[in-house]
């Protein structure tokens, strides 16, 4: 429970600042590390595995973060996240000789630990600080804080790597988050979660079945949609790399708008309806991309598909997060955040891998149509299951309970 004397606005700004800086640093190096590994002589498989290594340690860390938050508080979570996600990047400047490739992967794994702390701690802190009835709006703003730095970090990082100035990217990925983190943590209250009561499902990530349903829906939607769109689109149309890059940027902007729209629509539509709507819109976007993502495809349809999917993905992100926090008690916020983040991050990696393998069988068009079918099926199934689950509580009552 949040101390009533805490300045919620100042604390929330601090949370957004730390989170935004961490995501900016992550995106800044997203393309830099694979490019540098390739220059060091690593094969495409090894270079591409850097992101997989990062996400693996991220997911493992997300599973233990709720325990850290209960024992040491949110400031400790942010501090650990900031240090681990930044300082190891300085190691990229060192020459480890014949072991440089392995050294790069180890440093990347350490950065993933920090990212795991940041993602879970920030989502749980927003739920802790949001006034009753305002969680959807604050979660939407958090989505903007996460998305906007990515719009800057990705092109800047790629440009620096292309110009052989990756060392500048390494320094920026450390200096900016550390400076922002130090300033934010100096004004952030030491929030803590209460320990869960005995017999409340100890040993499980989250006891409420609705959380599991929502997390699974988000997992499959992200896996089928975002993994395919963000990873495979450029491979499906190698002659349109630049245009697809612009389309992906448009999708990111649409994603931000989609997250913000939930803050406006949640009170009227409810999270279940928004998740189902997002799944349907996302499936439609993927179906359009099945026709458009090829070298001779329609540019207009390419942008229609990516923007539709981006908006849908933003809706599903925020609506599912609000739904997760709306059905758990205060003592389970850290665990709920972990469940949602694991679904998001693991789903992204697994989706790209699974649908990438499917291309060999169905081709890119068949892959996109299959992804669309999976998204609409899992989205609808999750929404219906959540609605009729015996463990589901009315949204309004659950939201009030989460802020007691």
N, C-alpha and C positions, 0 to 999 in steps of 0.2 A: 504494500500500500504506500502511495506517495505521501510524504510529509506535507501537510497543508501549507506550511510556511515556504515551501519550495517555489521559486519563481519559474513556473512552467514554461513561459515563453522563452526566457533566456536559456533554460536547460534544453528545450526542444531545438533552438537554433544551434546550440553546441553539438547536439546529436546529429543534426543535418550536416553541419560543417565537417565533422570527423568522417561521416559516412561518404559524403561527396568527395572529399579528398582521397579517401581510400579507393573508391571506385575509379576516380580519375587516374590514379597511379596504376591500377590494375589494367585499365584499358590502354594507357600509354605504352605499356610493355607487351601488350597482347600479341602484336605482330613483330615487335622488335626481337624477342627471344627466339622464335622459330627462324627468323632471317639470319640472326647471328649464329645460331647452331648450324645452319646450312653452310654458312661461310667458313665455319670451323671444320667442315668436312663430314658432318653428320648426314646420314641419309634422310630422305623425306619423311620416312616413318619415325625416326628418332626426333627430328625437328618438330614434327607435328605432335609428338607425344608430350611435349613440354606442357601444353594446356591440360592434357589428361593427368599428368603428374600433379599439376597445380590444383585441379579440381578434386583429385583423390584425397589429398591432405586437407583440403577445405572441408569436404564432407565428413571426414573422420573427426576433425576439430569441432564441427558443428554439433556432433553427437555428444561431446563432453562439455560444451560451453554452458548448458543449463546448470550443471553442477558447479562450475566456476562462478557463475553469477550468484548462486545461492550462498556460496561460502565467502566470496570476496567482494561482491557487489559489481555494479555496472561499470564504474570507473576502471576497475581492474580489467574487465573485459575489453574496454576500449583501449586501455594502455597496452595490454598484451597484443591486441590486434594491430595497433599502430606500429609498434616496434617490430613485430615479426613480418608485417607486410611491407616494410620499408627498408630497414637496415640491411637485410641480406642482399638487396640489390646493389649495394656498393661492392660486393664480391665479384660482380660481373666485370668490374674494371681490372681485376687481377688476372694474371696469366698463370694457369695451373699446368702448363706444359701439355703432356700427352693425356692428362686427365681432365682437360678443360671442359669437354662435353659433359662428362659425368658431374663435374663440379657445378656446371650451369644447372643441371637437373636437380641437384641437391639444393641449391639456392632457391630454385623455383618452388620446390616442395616446402621449404621453410616459409616462403612468402604465402603459400596456400594456407598454412596454419594461421597466419595473421588475418587473412581474408575470411576464414571460417569464424574467427572470433568477432570480427567487425559485423558480418552479416547478421548473425544471430543476436548479438548484443543490441544493435541498432533497432531492429524490428521490435524486440522486446521492450526496449526503452521507450519507443514511441507509444506502445500500448500502455505502458506504465504512466506516461506523462499526459496522454490525451485526456481532456475533460470528458465526462460522461456524455455519450451521444455524438462525439466528434471524432471518433476513431477513423472513420472512413475518410474524412477530409484530411486529417493529419497523415494518414497512410498514403493518400494521393500526393500530398506535397513531398513526402519522403521519396516517392517514386520519381518526382521531378529532380530532386536533389541527387538521385542515383543516375538518372538518364542523361542530364545535361552535360556533366563532365565527360561522359563517354563520347558525346558528339565532338568534343574537342580532342580528347586523348587519342582516339584511334587515328585520325588523319595526321595529327602532329607526330605521333610515334612512328607511323609508317613513313612519313616524310623524312624524319631524322635518320631512320635506318637506311632508307634509300640513298641519302646523302652521306652515308658512312659517319654519322654523328650519333651513334647509339649511346656513346658515353654521356652525352648531354641528356638523353632520355633517362639513363640510370640515375644521374644526379637529381634531375627534376622529380623523379618518382620517389626519392627519399626526402629531399629538402622541403617540398611543398606539404606533403602529409604530416611530417614531423612538426613543422611550424604551425600548421593549422591545428593539429592534435594538441600541442602544448598549450595554445591559446584557449582551445575549447575545454580541455580538461581542467584548466585553472578556474573555470566558472561553473563546471558541471557538478551538481549535487551528487553525493554518494548514495545513489539509489540501491536498494536491496530488495530481493524477493523473499517472501516468507517461505519457510520450509513446508513441503507438502505434508498433509496429515497422514498418519500411519494407516495402512490399508487402502490408500487411494491409488492403487495400481503401481506401487513401487517396482522399478525395473522396466517399466514400459516408458516409451518416449512421451506419450500422451494417452490418457485413459479414455477420453471421450471419443466414441466411434465416429462422430461427425467430423472430427479433425482428420481422422484417417481417411475417410471418404473424400473430403475436400483435398487433402494432400495428394491422394492418388490421382484425382481428377487433374489437378494442376501438374503433377508429375508427367502424366501421359500427354496432356495437351502441350506442355513445353517440349517434351521429347519429340513428339510427332511434328509439331509446328516449328518452334524456334530452332531446334537442332537442324532440321532440314533446310529451312530458309537461310539461316545465317552461315551455314557451312557449305552447303552443296550448290547453291544458286550460281555462284561464280564458276563452278566446275561444269555446270549444265550448259553454260553459254560462254565459253572461253573467249569468244570474239567480242564480247560486250562487257568486259571487266569494268571499264570506267562507268558505263551506264548503270550497271548493277550496283556499283559502289554508291552512286547517287541515290538509287532506289532504296538501298539499305539505310542510308541516312534519313530518307523520307519516312521509312518504317519506324526508325527510332523516334522521330518527332511525333508520329502518329501514336506510338506507344505511350509517350508522355501524355498526349491528349486523352488517350484511353484511360490512363490511370486517374487523371484529373476528373474525367467524366463520372467515375464511380463516386467521388466525393459529392457530386451534385445529384446523382440518381439513386444512391443507395437508400435514402430515407423513403423514397416513393416506390421503388421497385423491389428492394431487398436483395441480399447477396446471392441467393439461389437463382433468381431470375437473371441477374447480371452475369453469373457464371455460364448459365445455359445460353444466353444471348451471345456472350463472347465466344463460346465454343462454336456456335452456328456461324458467326461472322468469320471466325478464324478458318473454319473448314471451307467456307466460300472463297476466302482469299487464297487458300492453298489450291483449290480447284482452278481458279483463274491462272495461278502461276504454272500449273501443269501445262497450260496451253501457251503461256507467254514466255517462259524461261527457256529460250533457245536462240541461236544466233539470228534467225530470221523471224523471230516472234514480234508481236506488237509491243512497242515501247509504252503505249498508253495502258494496255492491259498489264504490263509488267508493274507499272506504278500503282494501278488500281489494286492489284493483288497484294503487293507488299504493304501498301498503306492500310488496306482492310485488315490484313493479318496483324500488322503492328498495333492498330487500334484495339483489335480483339485481344491480343496478348496482354496489353496494358490493362484492359478491363479485368481479365481473368486473374492477373497478378494481384491487383488491389482487392478485388471482391473476395478472392479466396483467403487472402491474409486477414481481412476484416472478419470473415466468417470463422476462421480458426480462432482468433482471439475472442470472438463473441461467445464461444461455448466453453471456455476454460476459466477456471478460477485464477485469482492473482498469483497463487503459488505455482501455476503451470505455464505462465507466460513464456519463460525461457525455453521450456520444453516444446511449447507450441511453435515458437519461433524457429527452433531447431528442425522440427518436423517439416515446416513449410520450406525452409531454406534447403534442406536435404532434397526434398522433392524437386525444387527448382534446379539446383545445380547438378544433381545426379541425373535428373531427367534430360537436361540439356546435352550432357555428354553421351548418355545412352541413346538418345534419339538420333543424334548425328551419326553414331556408329551403326545403329541398326538400319536406319534408312539408307545410309551410305552403302551398306552391304546389299540392300534390296535392289539398288540400281542395276547391279549385274544381272538380275533376273528380270526386272520389269522395265528397265530404262528409266530415265528421269521423269517422263510424263506419268508412267505407271506409279512411280514412287510418290509423286506429289498427290495423285488421286488416292493412293492408299493412305498417305498421311492425313488427307482431308477426312477420309472415312473413319480413321482411328480417333481423330480429334472430336468429330461430332458424336461418335458413339460413346466415348468415355465421358465427354462433357455432359451429354444427356443422361447417361447412366448415373454419374455422380450426383447430378442435381436431383434426379428422381429418388435415388437412394437416401440422400440427405433429407429430403422432404418427408419421406415415409419411415425413416429410421425410428425405432422406438426410443432411442436415446436422444433424439433431436428435441431441442427446446425452442420455443418461440424466440425469434431474433431479438426482439426488444427486451424481453426478460433476461435473456442470456447476456446482452450487452450491459444491462444494469448490474447484473451479478459480477461481471468481469471487472467492474470499477469499484466494488465495495472495499 
